[in-house]
Amino acid sequence: MRMRPTLSWTPTEDLPPGTTDLEPVAEALSAGGVLVLSGAGLSTESGIPDYRGEGGSLSRHTPMTYQDFVSGARARRRYWARSHLGWRTFGRARPNAGHRVVAAFGRHGSLLGVITQNVDGLHQAAGSEDVVELHGSLDRVVCLSCGVFSPRRELARRLEEANAGFEPVAAGINPDGDADLTDEQVGDFRVVPCSHCGGILKPDVVFFGEAVPPRRVEHCRELVREATSLLVLGSSLTVMSGLRFVRQAAQAGKPVLIVNRDPTRGDQHALTRVALPLGAALTAVADRLNVPVDGRAPA
């Protein structure tokens, strides 16, 4: 199944309003077997903007599509210049309270696992295990010719060497690690090839318009089948790559709970949508269930 480049979503029907009642979320986590599906909204408190919320990056930025990336050297030069600069900032991001609470519930035995639409690695940095990176990770690079994977830090070093003095000031950083630069700022940025075969390098992430690997999708579907409930954190569910798991859970009669301040494309399938900031909401649930976070005793 190919991930459609859906950049926006407008409700076409009346959706149930958001609530501030965290009790259904607490009950689900207390019962255990919860599968978390997280989106960009979970990382906003770490300084990484989301796509579609208030001030979201789609108001000023169109994400790179796979078709654009493979279309020619000019598009790849623009992408890698922006991504190289964004990586410097992106790599400094640290897990926030939401990531830490998810990790705490994992240690407590409440979770079956985590599926994340994010490419920032912050779930793992917070200590979560059994994380499925649905859209890949910016930490890795893959060659489109020979298929060899390599660490992003290695590519960053090579790009630094090839572009000494490249220090433009970006207008902003986006959830995909892409910095906002003008064509003038990109200039004659030099892209380096694969060190193994000289092929084209691409971050190991799923671009808009690119297919999520089928085996990864099936693994996620199996997790949904095993879960007792699905907890969506910080995702608008605009793209089908995440929405399909919400639909699957709902069709199987499993509770879907969403914590997201704005309406989502999955609200009609949800038992509840909690319209509260993620960090505060999840911390409150941890306190209610006496789950310690980072060694901190519940309040």
N, C-alpha and C positions, 0 to 999 in steps of 0.2 A: 504494500500500500504506500502511495506516495504522499508525503506531507504537503498539503496545499499551502501556498503562500498567503494565507488569510491574515491580514494585518489588523483588521478591526472587526468589531461585532457590535450590532445594535439590536437590543431586545425587540422582538416582533410580537410579543405577547406579555400580558401582565404576569409578573413574577412575584412570588411571595417576598415581603419585605425582610430586610435583615433584622437580626435580633441581637441583644447583648447577653442572652441567657447561655451560659457555658455548661449547664448541667448535662445536656445530651452528649457533649464532647467528653466530659468527665466520666459519664457512664460507659461510653464506648471504650475509653482507655482503661477503665477499671476492669472491664470484662476481658480485655486482651485480644490478641489476634488482629490488631489494627494495622492496615496498610496505609502508609502516608504517601500522598502524591503532592510534591511541592513545586512551586513556580517562582517566578522572579520576585514576586511580592515578599517572599520570605527573606530576601537578601537586601531589601532596601535599607533596613536599619544597619547594614554593614557598609553603607555608602554606595551601593550599586543600584542605580535607578531601575525601575521596572519599565515595561513597554507601554502599558495602557492605563495605569492609575493616574492620579492627579500629578501633573508634571512629567508624565511618562515620556520616554525617549521617542516614541513614534510621532510626537508632535513636531519633531525637528529632524528625525533620522529614519531612513528606510534601510532595514537590515539587508545585508548582502544575500543574494540568492545563489544557489548552486549554478544556475544557468549563467548568471553574470560572471561568476568566478572563473568558469571554464571558457568564457567567451573570448578571452584574449589577455595579452600581457599587461595592457593598460589597466584593466579592471583589477588584476591581481596586484599590480604595483600600488594602486590606490588602497586596496584592502590591507595589504601587509604593512604599508606605512601607518595606516590608522590603527591597525591591530597591534603593531609593535609598540606604538606609543601608549595605547590603552593598556597593554600588558603590564607596563611599569606601575600603573595605578591599580589595576585589577589585582595584581599579585600581592599588593599590600593589604587587601581587604581581609578582615578577620571575622570569625563567626560572631553572630549576635545572640541575644537572649533566646530567640526562636530556635536557632540551630542547636544551642546548648540544651534546651528543654527537650527537643526531639531526641538528641543523643541520650539524655537522662531517661526518657521513657523506653528507649531501646535497651539500656542497661537494666532497667527495672523489669523487663520482660513483657511490656505492654504491646510491643510492636512485632508484627510479622516481618516488616522490612520497610524500606523507603524507595520510592521511585521519584527521581527528581528531573524536572525539565531544565534545571539550571546547569550551567557548564563551569561554575566557579569553584567547585571542590570544597565548599564551606561546610557541607554536612560531614564529610570525612575529617576535616580539620577540627570540627567540634567533637569528634569521637564516635560518630555514627558508623555502624558496620552494616553489611548487607544492603548497600546503597546501589541501586541500578541507575546509571547515568543515561537517561533516555536519549538525550541529545548529545552525548559525548562529553568531552572535557577539553578545555583550553590548555591543560597541562601537557597534552600530547600533540604530535604532528605526524601526519601520514603522507607518504609519497603516492601520488596518483598513478605512477608508472610501475614501481616495483613492490608497492604495498608495505614497505618497511616503516615501522613506527620509531619515533625518536622523541626525547624529552623536549618540551617547549623551551626550557632554559638553555639548551644547547643551540637551538635556532636563534634565540634572543642574543646569545653571545656572538654568533656569526653575523647577525644583522647589525649589531653594534659596530663590529669591525668594518663592515662594508659601508656603513653610513655614519662615519665619525662626524660629530657636530650637529647631528639631527636632533634638534631640541625645540620643535614648535610648541606653542601653547594651544591645547585643545579647548574647544568650547564646552565639551562635556564627554563623559564616558557612558557607554551603553551596556545593557545586560549581556550582550554577546562579546564584550571586551573591546569593542570597536570605538575608537575616539573620533570625535567630530573635527575633521580637518577640511580646509578648502583645497582645491586643486593646486593653488599656488603654494600652500604649505607642504603638500605632498611632493611637489617639485620633481626631481629626477631620482627619487628614492630607489635604491638598488635592491632587487629581490634576489635571494640566493637559491640555488637549486638543491635538490637532494644530494647529499654527500656520498651516497652509494651508487646512484645511477645517473644523476644529472636531471632527474625528472622534476615535475611540478609538485611542490609541497602545499599541503592544505592542513589547517587545524583539524584535529579529530573531533569535529562537531558536525551535527546535522544542520546544514543551512536550510533556510526557507526554500521550498521547492525540491528538496532532496528527500529520499526515502529513509525512514528509520530502518535499520537492519531487521529483517523479518524474524531472526532468531531472538533478538532483543525484545521485539514486540510480543512474541509468543511467551517468553519468560515472564514478562509483565502480566500477560493474560493469566498465566498459571498462578502467579501471586494473588491476583484478584480472586481466582477460584478458591484459593486456600484461605483467604482473609475472612474475618467475621464482619468487618466493616471497612469503609474507605474514608480516610480523613484528608481532605484537600486543603492545602495551606498556601495562600498567596498566589493562586493561579486564576486568571480570568477564564481559563478553559476555552479560549477562542480557537486555538488550533486543534484539529482532530487528534493529534498525537496524544494528547492528554484526555480529551473529552471522551474518547472511545472507551477508556477504562471506567469512567463514571457511568456511562451508559451500560457497560457490561455488568457492573456491580448492581445497578438499579434493576436491570432485567432479571438478575438472579435473586432479587429480593433482599439484598444486603444494604444496610443503612449507609447512606452517603452523607457525610457531614463536611461543611465547607466553612473555613475561617478566611474571610476576604472582605475588605471594607466595601468594595463595590460589587454590584450584581455580576454574576458570571453566566456563561453559556450553559452551565450545568445546574443552575438553581432549580429548574423544574424537576430534576431527578433527585434532589437533596431532601433529606429529613429536616435539615436546618442550615441556614447560613448565618454565621456569627459575624457581625459587622464591627469588629474591634481591631485595634492594632495587634499584630501577631505576637510580638514579644511580650507585651503585657498580658494578652489573653492566655497564651500558653503557660506563662509563669504562674498566673492565677490558678490554672488547672493543676499544675504541679503542686502548688501549695495546698490545694483542696484535697489532693490525693496523697499528700505527705511523701512526695517523690523528691529526693534531694537532687539538686542541680549543681554540678561542679563542686561537690563537697559541701554546698551550702544547705543548712538545715532549712526545711520549709518554715515559712513565717507563721 
